[in-house]
Amino acid sequence: MNSIIEHLRKIVGEENIKTDVEELERYSKDETSGVRPPLPMAVVFANSANEVSEIMKFAYNHKIPVTPRGAGTGLSGGAVAEKNGLILSLEKMNHIIEFDAENMTVTVEPGVITDEIQKLAEEHGLFYAGDPASSESSSIGGNVAENAGGVKVLKYGPTSYHVLGIEVVLPTGEIVHFGGKMMKNVMGYDMIRLFIGSEGTLGIVTKIILRLIPKPKYSAVLLAPFESIDDAVRCVPKVLSQSGILPTSIELMDKYSVQMASRFLNEAIPYQEAGCHLIFEIDSSDRQSLIKLYISLGEKLQQMGAMEVYIADNRHQKMKIWKFRKAIAEGIIAFRPEHCMEDVSVPINAIPRLIQSTYQIARKNNIEVLNFGHVGDGNVHVTFLKPESMNNENWKLSTEKSLEELYQITAQLEGSMTGEHGVGLKRKKYLPIFFRQEEIDLMKKIKKAIDPGNILNPSKLFMS
Ligand SMILES: Cc1cc2nc3c(=O)[nH]c(=O)nc-3n(C[C@H](O)[C@H](O)[C@H](O)COP(=O)(O)OP(=O)(O)OC[C@H]3O[C@@H](n4cnc5c(N)ncnc54)[C@H](O)[C@@H]3O)c2cc1C
Protein backbone atom coordinates (compact mmCIF):
# COMPACT_ATOMS: atom_id res chain seq x y z
CA MET A 1 0.00 0.00 0.00
CA ASN A 2 2.83 2.41 0.82
CA SER A 3 4.23 2.12 -2.69
CA ILE A 4 0.78 2.92 -4.15
CA ILE A 5 0.50 6.07 -2.02
CA GLU A 6 4.09 7.00 -2.91
CA HIS A 7 3.31 6.75 -6.62
CA LEU A 8 0.10 8.79 -6.29
CA ARG A 9 2.03 11.43 -4.35
CA LYS A 10 4.35 11.80 -7.32
CA ILE A 11 1.33 12.47 -9.57
CA VAL A 12 -0.63 14.94 -7.43
CA GLY A 13 1.88 16.21 -4.85
CA GLU A 14 2.08 15.69 -1.09
CA GLU A 15 -0.72 18.16 -0.26
CA ASN A 16 -3.23 16.40 -2.53
CA ILE A 17 -3.40 13.02 -0.89
CA LYS A 18 -5.03 12.23 2.44
CA THR A 19 -4.75 9.03 4.42
CA ASP A 20 -5.66 10.03 7.97
CA VAL A 21 -8.76 8.28 9.32
CA GLU A 22 -10.74 11.48 9.92
CA GLU A 23 -10.45 12.53 6.27
CA LEU A 24 -11.04 8.98 5.02
CA GLU A 25 -14.25 8.85 7.03
CA ARG A 26 -15.39 12.27 5.82
CA TYR A 27 -14.87 11.34 2.18
CA SER A 28 -16.15 7.76 2.43
CA LYS A 29 -19.85 8.72 2.42
CA ASP A 30 -22.40 10.95 0.75
CA GLU A 31 -25.81 12.19 1.98
CA THR A 32 -27.54 8.83 1.53
CA SER A 33 -29.08 7.56 4.73
CA GLY A 34 -28.40 3.98 5.81
CA VAL A 35 -25.34 3.31 3.60
CA ARG A 36 -22.33 2.08 5.62
CA PRO A 37 -19.31 2.31 3.31
CA PRO A 38 -15.83 0.92 3.97
CA LEU A 39 -12.94 3.36 4.43
CA PRO A 40 -11.03 4.07 1.22
CA MET A 41 -7.28 3.50 0.99
CA ALA A 42 -6.75 7.21 0.30
CA VAL A 43 -8.44 10.37 -0.91
CA VAL A 44 -6.67 11.88 -3.91
CA PHE A 45 -7.38 15.44 -5.09
CA ALA A 46 -6.80 16.01 -8.80
CA ASN A 47 -6.00 19.43 -10.24
CA SER A 48 -6.16 18.70 -13.98
CA ALA A 49 -7.40 16.22 -16.57
CA ASN A 50 -3.79 15.09 -17.05
CA GLU A 51 -3.49 14.21 -13.38
CA VAL A 52 -6.82 12.34 -13.53
CA SER A 53 -5.49 10.48 -16.56
CA GLU A 54 -2.23 9.53 -14.79
CA ILE A 55 -4.16 8.34 -11.73
CA MET A 56 -6.50 6.22 -13.86
CA LYS A 57 -3.63 4.65 -15.86
CA PHE A 58 -1.93 3.70 -12.61
CA ALA A 59 -5.17 2.42 -11.04
CA TYR A 60 -5.99 0.41 -14.18
CA ASN A 61 -2.56 -1.22 -14.26
CA HIS A 62 -2.75 -2.08 -10.55
CA LYS A 63 -6.48 -3.01 -10.49
CA ILE A 64 -7.29 -0.39 -7.85
CA PRO A 65 -10.99 0.62 -7.62
CA VAL A 66 -11.61 4.36 -8.02
CA THR A 67 -14.66 6.39 -7.01
CA PRO A 68 -15.00 9.85 -8.54
CA ARG A 69 -16.38 12.40 -6.11
CA GLY A 70 -17.81 15.88 -6.52
CA ALA A 71 -19.33 17.52 -3.46
CA GLY A 72 -20.70 14.34 -1.85
CA THR A 73 -24.35 15.50 -1.78
CA GLY A 74 -25.56 12.44 -3.69
CA LEU A 75 -28.62 10.53 -2.49
CA SER A 76 -27.93 7.07 -3.93
CA GLY A 77 -24.56 6.16 -2.44
CA GLY A 78 -22.81 6.79 -5.79
CA ALA A 79 -19.79 8.60 -4.33
CA VAL A 80 -19.21 6.28 -1.39
CA ALA A 81 -15.90 4.47 -1.09
CA GLU A 82 -15.01 1.06 -2.50
CA LYS A 83 -13.12 -1.50 -0.41
CA ASN A 84 -9.34 -0.88 -0.79
CA GLY A 85 -10.17 1.83 -3.29
CA LEU A 86 -9.35 5.45 -3.93
CA ILE A 87 -11.69 8.39 -3.66
CA LEU A 88 -10.79 10.69 -6.53
CA SER A 89 -12.01 14.11 -5.50
CA LEU A 90 -12.66 16.68 -8.22
CA GLU A 91 -13.36 19.47 -5.74
CA LYS A 92 -10.13 21.34 -6.52
CA MET A 93 -10.91 21.37 -10.24
CA ASN A 94 -13.30 24.23 -9.59
CA HIS A 95 -12.46 26.85 -12.21
CA ILE A 96 -14.65 28.58 -14.75
CA ILE A 97 -12.55 28.04 -17.88
CA GLU A 98 -14.38 30.35 -20.26
CA PHE A 99 -17.52 32.44 -20.42
CA ASP A 100 -18.55 33.00 -24.06
CA ALA A 101 -21.30 35.63 -24.20
CA GLU A 102 -21.75 35.50 -27.99
CA ASN A 103 -22.26 31.75 -28.13
CA MET A 104 -24.07 31.79 -24.79
CA THR A 105 -21.90 29.02 -23.32
CA VAL A 106 -19.83 28.58 -20.22
CA THR A 107 -17.00 26.05 -20.03
CA VAL A 108 -16.27 24.76 -16.54
CA GLU A 109 -14.26 22.27 -14.55
CA PRO A 110 -16.33 19.60 -12.77
CA GLY A 111 -15.80 20.88 -9.22
CA VAL A 112 -17.55 24.22 -9.80
CA ILE A 113 -20.58 24.56 -7.52
CA THR A 114 -23.82 24.76 -9.53
CA ASP A 115 -24.95 27.96 -7.86
CA GLU A 116 -21.78 29.73 -9.03
CA ILE A 117 -22.69 28.97 -12.65
CA GLN A 118 -26.23 30.26 -12.12
CA LYS A 119 -24.87 33.49 -10.61
CA LEU A 120 -22.28 34.01 -13.36
CA ALA A 121 -24.94 33.58 -16.06
CA GLU A 122 -27.24 35.99 -14.25
CA GLU A 123 -24.53 38.68 -14.04
CA HIS A 124 -24.53 38.63 -17.86
CA GLY A 125 -28.33 38.66 -18.24
CA LEU A 126 -28.29 34.95 -19.10
CA PHE A 127 -29.71 31.89 -17.43
CA TYR A 128 -28.32 28.48 -16.49
CA ALA A 129 -31.51 26.46 -16.05
CA GLY A 130 -30.05 23.45 -14.18
CA ASP A 131 -31.36 23.89 -10.64
CA PRO A 132 -31.22 20.96 -8.21
CA ALA A 133 -32.44 21.88 -4.73
CA SER A 134 -28.82 21.25 -3.66
CA SER A 135 -27.46 23.89 -6.08
CA GLU A 136 -25.65 25.75 -3.29
CA SER A 137 -23.58 22.69 -2.42
CA SER A 138 -23.52 20.19 -5.31
CA SER A 139 -20.89 20.30 -8.08
CA ILE A 140 -21.62 20.50 -11.78
CA GLY A 141 -19.59 17.30 -12.33
CA GLY A 142 -21.89 15.50 -9.87
CA ASN A 143 -24.93 17.02 -11.63
CA VAL A 144 -23.69 15.68 -14.96
CA ALA A 145 -22.85 12.25 -13.53
CA GLU A 146 -26.34 11.97 -12.00
CA ASN A 147 -28.19 13.91 -14.73
CA ALA A 148 -29.52 15.99 -11.86
CA GLY A 149 -33.00 17.43 -12.12
CA GLY A 150 -34.56 19.81 -9.66
CA VAL A 151 -37.25 22.41 -9.61
CA LYS A 152 -37.08 23.72 -13.19
CA VAL A 153 -37.13 20.45 -15.14
CA LEU A 154 -40.78 20.83 -16.14
CA LYS A 155 -39.99 23.73 -18.47
CA TYR A 156 -36.21 23.56 -18.98
CA GLY A 157 -35.30 19.87 -18.65
CA PRO A 158 -32.66 18.06 -16.54
CA THR A 159 -28.89 18.66 -16.68
CA SER A 160 -28.52 16.73 -19.96
CA TYR A 161 -30.55 19.44 -21.76
CA HIS A 162 -27.90 22.02 -20.93
CA VAL A 163 -24.72 20.12 -21.79
CA LEU A 164 -23.23 20.78 -25.24
CA GLY A 165 -19.83 19.17 -24.78
CA ILE A 166 -17.72 17.14 -22.37
CA GLU A 167 -14.17 16.02 -21.76
CA VAL A 168 -13.93 12.63 -20.09
CA VAL A 169 -11.05 10.58 -18.72
CA LEU A 170 -11.76 6.91 -19.38
CA PRO A 171 -11.09 4.22 -16.76
CA THR A 172 -8.03 3.21 -18.81
CA GLY A 173 -6.68 6.78 -18.69
CA GLU A 174 -7.33 8.09 -22.24
CA ILE A 175 -8.78 11.59 -22.47
CA VAL A 176 -11.71 11.90 -24.91
CA HIS A 177 -13.86 14.84 -26.04
CA PHE A 178 -17.42 14.85 -27.36
CA GLY A 179 -19.54 17.78 -28.56
CA GLY A 180 -18.52 21.44 -28.42
CA LYS A 181 -20.14 24.86 -28.50
CA MET A 182 -22.41 24.04 -31.45
CA MET A 183 -26.10 23.66 -30.74
CA LYS A 184 -26.73 20.90 -33.28
CA ASN A 185 -24.62 17.80 -33.56
CA VAL A 186 -25.69 14.34 -34.72
CA MET A 187 -22.23 12.98 -35.59
CA GLY A 188 -21.95 9.38 -34.47
CA TYR A 189 -23.49 7.90 -31.35
CA ASP A 190 -24.75 10.34 -28.75
CA MET A 191 -21.76 9.78 -26.46
CA ILE A 192 -22.52 12.86 -24.36
CA ARG A 193 -25.84 11.34 -23.29
CA LEU A 194 -24.14 8.02 -22.60
CA PHE A 195 -21.77 9.60 -20.10
CA ILE A 196 -24.39 11.92 -18.58
CA GLY A 197 -26.18 10.02 -15.83
CA SER A 198 -23.65 7.18 -15.86
CA GLU A 199 -23.05 7.75 -12.13
CA GLY A 200 -19.26 7.77 -12.28
CA THR A 201 -19.13 4.24 -13.69
CA LEU A 202 -17.98 4.93 -17.27
CA GLY A 203 -15.61 7.89 -17.06
CA ILE A 204 -14.51 10.91 -15.09
CA VAL A 205 -15.89 14.17 -16.45
CA THR A 206 -13.12 16.78 -16.40
CA LYS A 207 -14.59 19.60 -18.51
CA ILE A 208 -18.15 20.59 -19.38
CA ILE A 209 -19.49 23.05 -21.95
CA LEU A 210 -22.88 24.30 -20.81
CA ARG A 211 -25.57 26.04 -22.78
CA LEU A 212 -27.02 29.26 -21.37
CA ILE A 213 -30.25 30.90 -22.49
CA PRO A 214 -31.61 34.45 -22.27
CA LYS A 215 -32.89 35.07 -18.78
CA PRO A 216 -36.66 35.39 -18.52
CA LYS A 217 -36.91 38.83 -16.89
CA TYR A 218 -39.93 38.25 -14.71
CA SER A 219 -41.24 35.40 -12.64
CA ALA A 220 -43.89 34.77 -10.04
CA VAL A 221 -44.44 32.01 -7.51
CA LEU A 222 -47.94 30.82 -6.59
CA LEU A 223 -48.55 28.97 -3.35
CA ALA A 224 -51.78 26.96 -3.34
CA PRO A 225 -52.97 25.07 -0.24
CA PHE A 226 -55.46 22.20 -0.75
CA GLU A 227 -57.71 20.35 1.70
CA SER A 228 -56.18 17.01 0.74
CA ILE A 229 -53.18 15.70 -1.15
CA ASP A 230 -55.54 13.85 -3.47
CA ASP A 231 -57.27 17.13 -4.50
CA ALA A 232 -53.86 18.68 -5.10
CA VAL A 233 -52.30 15.97 -7.25
CA ARG A 234 -55.47 15.44 -9.30
CA CYS A 235 -55.32 19.02 -10.49
CA VAL A 236 -51.71 18.78 -11.80
CA PRO A 237 -52.40 17.01 -15.15
CA LYS A 238 -55.47 19.21 -15.65
CA VAL A 239 -53.48 22.42 -15.16
CA LEU A 240 -50.83 21.22 -17.58
CA SER A 241 -53.19 20.04 -20.30
CA GLN A 242 -55.95 22.65 -19.99
CA SER A 243 -54.44 25.97 -18.88
CA GLY A 244 -52.27 26.68 -21.92
CA ILE A 245 -49.48 27.57 -19.45
CA LEU A 246 -46.21 25.68 -19.02
CA PRO A 247 -44.98 26.53 -15.52
CA THR A 248 -41.28 26.38 -14.71
CA SER A 249 -42.13 24.28 -11.67
CA ILE A 250 -44.98 22.51 -9.96
CA GLU A 251 -43.80 21.31 -6.57
CA LEU A 252 -45.63 19.24 -3.99
CA MET A 253 -45.35 19.54 -0.20
CA ASP A 254 -47.63 17.28 1.81
CA LYS A 255 -48.65 18.19 5.36
CA TYR A 256 -45.72 16.34 6.95
CA SER A 257 -43.18 17.91 4.58
CA VAL A 258 -44.53 21.33 5.49
CA GLN A 259 -44.12 20.50 9.18
CA MET A 260 -40.54 19.32 8.53
CA ALA A 261 -39.53 22.51 6.68
CA SER A 262 -41.32 24.66 9.23
CA ARG A 263 -39.43 23.03 12.09
CA PHE A 264 -36.10 23.32 10.25
CA LEU A 265 -36.53 27.02 9.48
CA ASN A 266 -38.63 27.89 12.50
CA GLU A 267 -41.04 29.60 10.12
CA ALA A 268 -44.61 28.99 9.04
CA ILE A 269 -46.42 29.34 5.73
CA PRO A 270 -50.05 30.34 5.09
CA TYR A 271 -52.56 27.54 5.74
CA GLN A 272 -49.82 25.58 7.48
CA GLU A 273 -52.35 22.90 8.52
CA ALA A 274 -53.75 22.31 5.00
CA GLY A 275 -53.58 18.74 3.68
CA CYS A 276 -51.09 19.72 1.02
CA HIS A 277 -49.48 22.72 -0.71
CA LEU A 278 -48.54 23.08 -4.36
CA ILE A 279 -45.97 25.63 -5.50
CA PHE A 280 -46.12 26.91 -9.07
CA GLU A 281 -43.49 29.09 -10.69
CA ILE A 282 -44.09 30.82 -14.01
CA ASP A 283 -41.78 33.12 -15.94
CA SER A 284 -41.95 35.51 -18.86
CA SER A 285 -39.90 38.23 -20.54
CA ASP A 286 -42.81 40.63 -20.34
CA ARG A 287 -44.30 41.84 -17.07
CA GLN A 288 -47.85 42.37 -18.35
CA SER A 289 -47.92 38.85 -19.84
CA LEU A 290 -46.68 37.45 -16.55
CA ILE A 291 -49.46 39.20 -14.64
CA LYS A 292 -52.06 37.83 -17.08
CA LEU A 293 -50.57 34.36 -16.70
CA TYR A 294 -50.61 34.32 -12.93
CA ILE A 295 -54.12 35.74 -12.68
CA SER A 296 -55.37 33.11 -15.11
CA LEU A 297 -53.47 30.29 -13.35
CA GLY A 298 -54.65 31.45 -9.92
CA GLU A 299 -58.29 31.42 -11.07
CA LYS A 300 -57.92 27.95 -12.55
CA LEU A 301 -56.36 26.62 -9.36
CA GLN A 302 -59.24 27.94 -7.30
CA GLN A 303 -61.74 26.38 -9.72
CA MET A 304 -59.83 23.12 -9.31
CA GLY A 305 -60.11 23.12 -5.53
CA ALA A 306 -57.30 25.28 -4.11
CA MET A 307 -58.38 26.78 -0.77
CA GLU A 308 -56.56 30.01 -1.60
CA VAL A 309 -53.79 31.14 -3.96
CA TYR A 310 -50.94 33.35 -2.73
CA ILE A 311 -48.97 35.16 -5.39
CA ALA A 312 -45.36 36.15 -4.76
CA ASP A 313 -43.88 38.36 -7.44
CA ASN A 314 -41.14 40.18 -5.58
CA ARG A 315 -37.73 38.67 -4.95
CA HIS A 316 -38.08 38.47 -1.17
CA GLN A 317 -41.46 36.69 -1.19
CA LYS A 318 -40.39 34.27 -3.93
CA MET A 319 -37.18 33.38 -2.12
CA LYS A 320 -39.11 32.78 1.08
CA ILE A 321 -41.33 30.17 -0.59
CA TRP A 322 -38.41 28.47 -2.34
CA LYS A 323 -36.35 28.46 0.85
CA PHE A 324 -39.25 26.68 2.53
CA ARG A 325 -39.50 24.08 -0.23
CA LYS A 326 -35.74 23.46 -0.26
CA ALA A 327 -35.66 23.04 3.54
CA ILE A 328 -37.72 19.82 3.42
CA ALA A 329 -34.79 17.54 2.52
CA GLU A 330 -32.49 19.36 4.95
CA GLY A 331 -35.11 18.97 7.70
CA ILE A 332 -35.44 15.25 7.03
CA ILE A 333 -31.65 14.78 7.13
CA ALA A 334 -31.38 16.84 10.34
CA PHE A 335 -34.40 15.62 12.34
CA ARG A 336 -35.13 12.15 11.00
CA PRO A 337 -31.70 10.72 10.10
CA GLU A 338 -33.20 7.25 9.92
CA HIS A 339 -35.21 7.66 6.77
CA CYS A 340 -35.33 6.29 3.28
CA MET A 341 -35.75 9.05 0.68
CA GLU A 342 -36.98 7.76 -2.65
CA ASP A 343 -37.14 9.31 -6.06
CA VAL A 344 -39.75 7.47 -8.12
CA SER A 345 -41.07 8.99 -11.30
CA VAL A 346 -44.38 8.16 -13.02
CA PRO A 347 -46.54 9.54 -15.84
CA ILE A 348 -48.30 12.57 -14.36
CA ASN A 349 -51.79 11.06 -14.49
CA ALA A 350 -50.56 8.17 -12.31
CA ILE A 351 -49.43 10.42 -9.43
CA PRO A 352 -52.69 10.11 -7.44
CA ARG A 353 -52.46 6.30 -7.53
CA LEU A 354 -48.78 6.40 -6.60
CA ILE A 355 -49.38 8.70 -3.63
CA GLN A 356 -52.33 6.65 -2.33
CA SER A 357 -50.17 3.53 -2.49
CA THR A 358 -47.41 5.14 -0.42
CA TYR A 359 -49.81 5.60 2.50
CA GLN A 360 -51.06 2.02 2.19
CA ILE A 361 -47.48 0.70 2.10
CA ALA A 362 -46.46 2.72 5.15
CA ARG A 363 -49.54 1.64 7.13
CA LYS A 364 -49.02 -2.00 6.24
CA ASN A 365 -45.37 -1.94 7.31
CA ASN A 366 -45.91 0.19 10.44
CA ILE A 367 -43.71 3.07 9.33
CA GLU A 368 -44.31 6.74 8.54
CA VAL A 369 -44.19 8.39 5.14
CA LEU A 370 -44.09 11.88 3.71
CA ASN A 371 -44.34 12.95 0.09
CA PHE A 372 -42.81 15.96 -1.61
CA GLY A 373 -41.09 16.74 -4.87
CA HIS A 374 -41.34 17.72 -8.47
CA VAL A 375 -44.90 16.66 -9.06
CA GLY A 376 -45.17 18.63 -12.33
CA ASP A 377 -42.81 16.16 -14.00
CA GLY A 378 -44.12 13.13 -12.11
CA ASN A 379 -41.11 12.82 -9.79
CA VAL A 380 -42.07 12.28 -6.15
CA HIS A 381 -39.64 11.97 -3.23
CA VAL A 382 -41.58 9.39 -1.28
CA THR A 383 -39.76 9.35 2.07
CA PHE A 384 -40.22 6.56 4.59
CA LEU A 385 -39.43 7.49 8.20
CA LYS A 386 -38.54 5.26 11.13
CA PRO A 387 -41.03 5.64 13.99
CA GLU A 388 -39.21 6.44 17.22
CA SER A 389 -40.55 3.32 18.93
CA MET A 390 -39.32 0.93 16.21
CA ASN A 391 -36.07 -0.97 16.69
CA ASN A 392 -33.38 -0.98 14.01
CA GLU A 393 -33.95 -4.56 12.94
CA ASN A 394 -37.67 -4.01 12.32
CA TRP A 395 -36.92 -0.73 10.55
CA LYS A 396 -34.57 -2.53 8.19
CA LEU A 397 -37.15 -5.23 7.44
CA SER A 398 -39.96 -2.71 7.04
CA THR A 399 -38.01 -0.47 4.66
CA GLU A 400 -36.98 -3.44 2.55
CA LYS A 401 -40.60 -4.56 2.22
CA SER A 402 -41.80 -1.01 1.62
CA LEU A 403 -39.22 -0.38 -1.10
CA GLU A 404 -40.04 -3.62 -2.87
CA GLU A 405 -43.76 -2.73 -2.81
CA LEU A 406 -43.16 0.88 -3.86
CA TYR A 407 -41.05 -0.19 -6.84
CA GLN A 408 -43.53 -2.89 -7.89
CA ILE A 409 -46.32 -0.31 -7.96
CA THR A 410 -44.11 2.21 -9.76
CA ALA A 411 -43.32 -0.40 -12.41
CA GLN A 412 -47.03 -1.24 -12.79
CA LEU A 413 -47.67 2.47 -13.32
CA GLU A 414 -45.01 2.39 -16.07
CA GLY A 415 -42.69 4.60 -14.08
CA SER A 416 -39.01 4.66 -13.15
CA MET A 417 -37.26 3.75 -9.89
CA THR A 418 -35.33 7.02 -9.95
CA GLY A 419 -36.06 10.29 -11.71
CA GLU A 420 -32.90 12.18 -10.70
CA HIS A 421 -31.01 10.74 -7.70
CA GLY A 422 -29.63 7.69 -9.48
CA VAL A 423 -29.30 3.98 -8.73
CA GLY A 424 -25.86 3.98 -7.09
CA LEU A 425 -25.33 1.50 -4.33
CA LYS A 426 -28.69 2.02 -2.74
CA ARG A 427 -31.09 0.89 -5.47
CA LYS A 428 -29.09 -1.53 -7.59
CA LYS A 429 -30.73 -4.71 -6.33
CA TYR A 430 -34.13 -3.49 -7.52
CA LEU A 431 -33.04 -2.93 -11.14
CA PRO A 432 -34.59 -6.26 -12.32
CA ILE A 433 -38.06 -4.97 -11.35
CA PHE A 434 -37.71 -2.40 -14.13
CA PHE A 435 -35.48 -4.05 -16.75
CA ARG A 436 -35.47 -7.43 -18.46
CA GLN A 437 -32.23 -9.43 -18.18
CA GLU A 438 -31.35 -8.68 -21.85
CA GLU A 439 -31.57 -4.97 -21.08
CA ILE A 440 -29.34 -5.24 -18.01
CA ASP A 441 -26.88 -7.37 -19.99
CA LEU A 442 -26.68 -4.72 -22.71
CA MET A 443 -25.82 -2.04 -20.14
CA LYS A 444 -23.21 -4.35 -18.60
CA LYS A 445 -21.64 -4.90 -22.04
CA ILE A 446 -21.26 -1.12 -22.43
CA LYS A 447 -19.64 -0.94 -18.99
CA LYS A 448 -17.23 -3.74 -19.88
CA ALA A 449 -16.27 -2.17 -23.22
CA ILE A 450 -15.37 1.14 -21.59
CA ASP A 451 -14.07 -0.18 -18.25
CA PRO A 452 -12.51 -3.59 -19.05
CA GLY A 453 -10.79 -3.78 -15.65
CA ASN A 454 -14.04 -2.91 -13.81
CA ILE A 455 -12.22 -0.38 -11.64
CA LEU A 456 -14.46 2.69 -11.90
CA ASN A 457 -17.10 2.69 -9.16
CA PRO A 458 -17.34 -1.11 -9.59
CA SER A 459 -19.93 -1.82 -6.89
CA LYS A 460 -22.43 0.77 -8.14
CA LEU A 461 -25.41 0.47 -10.50
CA PHE A 462 -25.34 -3.34 -11.04
CA MET A 463 -25.31 -6.36 -8.76
CA SER A 464 -22.07 -8.18 -9.58
C1 LIG B 1 -30.61 18.66 0.45
C2 LIG B 1 -30.43 17.98 -0.89
C3 LIG B 1 -31.25 18.33 -1.95
C4 LIG B 1 -31.09 17.71 -3.20
N1 LIG B 1 -31.90 18.08 -4.24
C5 LIG B 1 -31.74 17.52 -5.45
C6 LIG B 1 -32.58 17.90 -6.55
O1 LIG B 1 -33.46 18.75 -6.43
N2 LIG B 1 -32.39 17.29 -7.73
C7 LIG B 1 -31.42 16.34 -7.91
O2 LIG B 1 -31.28 15.83 -9.02
N3 LIG B 1 -30.62 15.96 -6.89
C8 LIG B 1 -30.75 16.52 -5.67
N4 LIG B 1 -29.94 16.14 -4.64
C9 LIG B 1 -28.93 15.07 -4.85
C10 LIG B 1 -27.52 15.58 -5.24
O3 LIG B 1 -27.31 16.90 -4.79
C11 LIG B 1 -27.32 15.48 -6.75
O4 LIG B 1 -27.32 14.13 -7.15
C12 LIG B 1 -26.01 16.13 -7.24
O5 LIG B 1 -26.00 16.12 -8.64
C13 LIG B 1 -24.76 15.42 -6.72
O6 LIG B 1 -23.65 16.27 -6.96
P1 LIG B 1 -22.31 16.11 -6.11
O7 LIG B 1 -21.31 17.05 -6.65
O8 LIG B 1 -22.60 16.23 -4.67
O9 LIG B 1 -21.93 14.62 -6.49
P2 LIG B 1 -21.40 13.40 -5.57
O10 LIG B 1 -22.40 13.11 -4.52
O11 LIG B 1 -20.02 13.70 -5.13
O12 LIG B 1 -21.37 12.27 -6.65
C14 LIG B 1 -22.54 11.79 -7.24
C15 LIG B 1 -22.19 10.74 -8.30
O13 LIG B 1 -21.49 11.36 -9.36
C16 LIG B 1 -20.21 10.77 -9.54
N5 LIG B 1 -19.32 11.88 -9.90
C17 LIG B 1 -19.13 13.03 -9.21
N6 LIG B 1 -18.33 13.85 -9.92
C18 LIG B 1 -18.02 13.20 -11.06
C19 LIG B 1 -17.23 13.52 -12.21
N7 LIG B 1 -16.59 14.69 -12.32
N8 LIG B 1 -17.14 12.60 -13.19
C20 LIG B 1 -17.78 11.41 -13.12
N9 LIG B 1 -18.53 11.06 -12.06
C21 LIG B 1 -18.65 11.95 -11.05
C22 LIG B 1 -19.90 10.07 -8.24
O14 LIG B 1 -19.05 8.96 -8.44
C23 LIG B 1 -21.29 9.64 -7.81
O15 LIG B 1 -21.64 8.44 -8.45
C24 LIG B 1 -30.08 16.72 -3.38
C25 LIG B 1 -29.25 16.39 -2.30
C26 LIG B 1 -29.42 16.99 -1.07
C27 LIG B 1 -28.50 16.60 0.05
PDBQT file of the ligand as one rigid body, heavy atoms in Angstrom, charges set to zero:
ROOT
HETATM    1  C1  LIG A 501     -30.607  18.660   0.453  1.00  0.00    +0.000 C 
HETATM    2  C2  LIG A 501     -30.427  17.980  -0.886  1.00  0.00    +0.000 A 
HETATM    3  C3  LIG A 501     -31.253  18.333  -1.948  1.00  0.00    +0.000 A 
HETATM    4  C4  LIG A 501     -31.091  17.707  -3.199  1.00  0.00    +0.000 A 
HETATM    5  N1  LIG A 501     -31.899  18.082  -4.236  1.00  0.00    +0.000 NA
HETATM    6  C5  LIG A 501     -31.743  17.520  -5.448  1.00  0.00    +0.000 A 
HETATM    7  C6  LIG A 501     -32.584  17.901  -6.547  1.00  0.00    +0.000 A 
HETATM    8  O1  LIG A 501     -33.458  18.752  -6.432  1.00  0.00    +0.000 OA
HETATM    9  N2  LIG A 501     -32.390  17.294  -7.732  1.00  0.00    +0.000 N 
HETATM   10  C7  LIG A 501     -31.418  16.344  -7.907  1.00  0.00    +0.000 A 
HETATM   11  O2  LIG A 501     -31.278  15.829  -9.024  1.00  0.00    +0.000 OA
HETATM   12  N3  LIG A 501     -30.618  15.959  -6.887  1.00  0.00    +0.000 NA
HETATM   13  C8  LIG A 501     -30.747  16.522  -5.674  1.00  0.00    +0.000 A 
HETATM   14  N4  LIG A 501     -29.936  16.135  -4.639  1.00  0.00    +0.000 N 
HETATM   15  C9  LIG A 501     -28.931  15.071  -4.852  1.00  0.00    +0.000 C 
HETATM   16  C10 LIG A 501     -27.524  15.577  -5.239  1.00  0.00    +0.000 C 
HETATM   17  O3  LIG A 501     -27.310  16.897  -4.794  1.00  0.00    +0.000 OA
HETATM   18  C11 LIG A 501     -27.317  15.478  -6.749  1.00  0.00    +0.000 C 
HETATM   19  O4  LIG A 501     -27.319  14.126  -7.155  1.00  0.00    +0.000 OA
HETATM   20  C12 LIG A 501     -26.014  16.126  -7.239  1.00  0.00    +0.000 C 
HETATM   21  O5  LIG A 501     -25.996  16.116  -8.644  1.00  0.00    +0.000 OA
HETATM   22  C13 LIG A 501     -24.757  15.422  -6.720  1.00  0.00    +0.000 C 
HETATM   23  O6  LIG A 501     -23.651  16.268  -6.965  1.00  0.00    +0.000 OA
HETATM   24  P1  LIG A 501     -22.312  16.108  -6.108  1.00  0.00    +0.000 P 
HETATM   25  O7  LIG A 501     -21.312  17.048  -6.646  1.00  0.00    +0.000 OA
HETATM   26  O8  LIG A 501     -22.598  16.234  -4.668  1.00  0.00    +0.000 OA
HETATM   27  O9  LIG A 501     -21.925  14.622  -6.489  1.00  0.00    +0.000 OA
HETATM   28  P2  LIG A 501     -21.398  13.400  -5.571  1.00  0.00    +0.000 P 
HETATM   29  O10 LIG A 501     -22.396  13.107  -4.518  1.00  0.00    +0.000 OA
HETATM   30  O11 LIG A 501     -20.020  13.698  -5.126  1.00  0.00    +0.000 OA
HETATM   31  O12 LIG A 501     -21.366  12.274  -6.650  1.00  0.00    +0.000 OA
HETATM   32  C14 LIG A 501     -22.539  11.795  -7.240  1.00  0.00    +0.000 C 
HETATM   33  C15 LIG A 501     -22.187  10.744  -8.300  1.00  0.00    +0.000 C 
HETATM   34  O13 LIG A 501     -21.493  11.360  -9.361  1.00  0.00    +0.000 OA
HETATM   35  C16 LIG A 501     -20.206  10.768  -9.545  1.00  0.00    +0.000 C 
HETATM   36  N5  LIG A 501     -19.324  11.884  -9.897  1.00  0.00    +0.000 N 
HETATM   37  C17 LIG A 501     -19.126  13.034  -9.213  1.00  0.00    +0.000 A 
HETATM   38  N6  LIG A 501     -18.328  13.849  -9.916  1.00  0.00    +0.000 NA
HETATM   39  C18 LIG A 501     -18.015  13.204 -11.058  1.00  0.00    +0.000 A 
HETATM   40  C19 LIG A 501     -17.226  13.517 -12.208  1.00  0.00    +0.000 A 
HETATM   41  N7  LIG A 501     -16.595  14.686 -12.322  1.00  0.00    +0.000 N 
HETATM   42  N8  LIG A 501     -17.137  12.600 -13.195  1.00  0.00    +0.000 NA
HETATM   43  C20 LIG A 501     -17.777  11.410 -13.115  1.00  0.00    +0.000 A 
HETATM   44  N9  LIG A 501     -18.529  11.063 -12.058  1.00  0.00    +0.000 NA
HETATM   45  C21 LIG A 501     -18.650  11.951 -11.052  1.00  0.00    +0.000 A 
HETATM   46  C22 LIG A 501     -19.904  10.072  -8.241  1.00  0.00    +0.000 C 
HETATM   47  O14 LIG A 501     -19.048   8.960  -8.444  1.00  0.00    +0.000 OA
HETATM   48  C23 LIG A 501     -21.286   9.635  -7.805  1.00  0.00    +0.000 C 
HETATM   49  O15 LIG A 501     -21.638   8.440  -8.447  1.00  0.00    +0.000 OA
HETATM   50  C24 LIG A 501     -30.084  16.722  -3.375  1.00  0.00    +0.000 A 
HETATM   51  C25 LIG A 501     -29.249  16.386  -2.303  1.00  0.00    +0.000 A 
HETATM   52  C26 LIG A 501     -29.419  16.994  -1.072  1.00  0.00    +0.000 A 
HETATM   53  C27 LIG A 501     -28.498  16.604   0.050  1.00  0.00    +0.000 C 
ENDROOT
TORSDOF 0
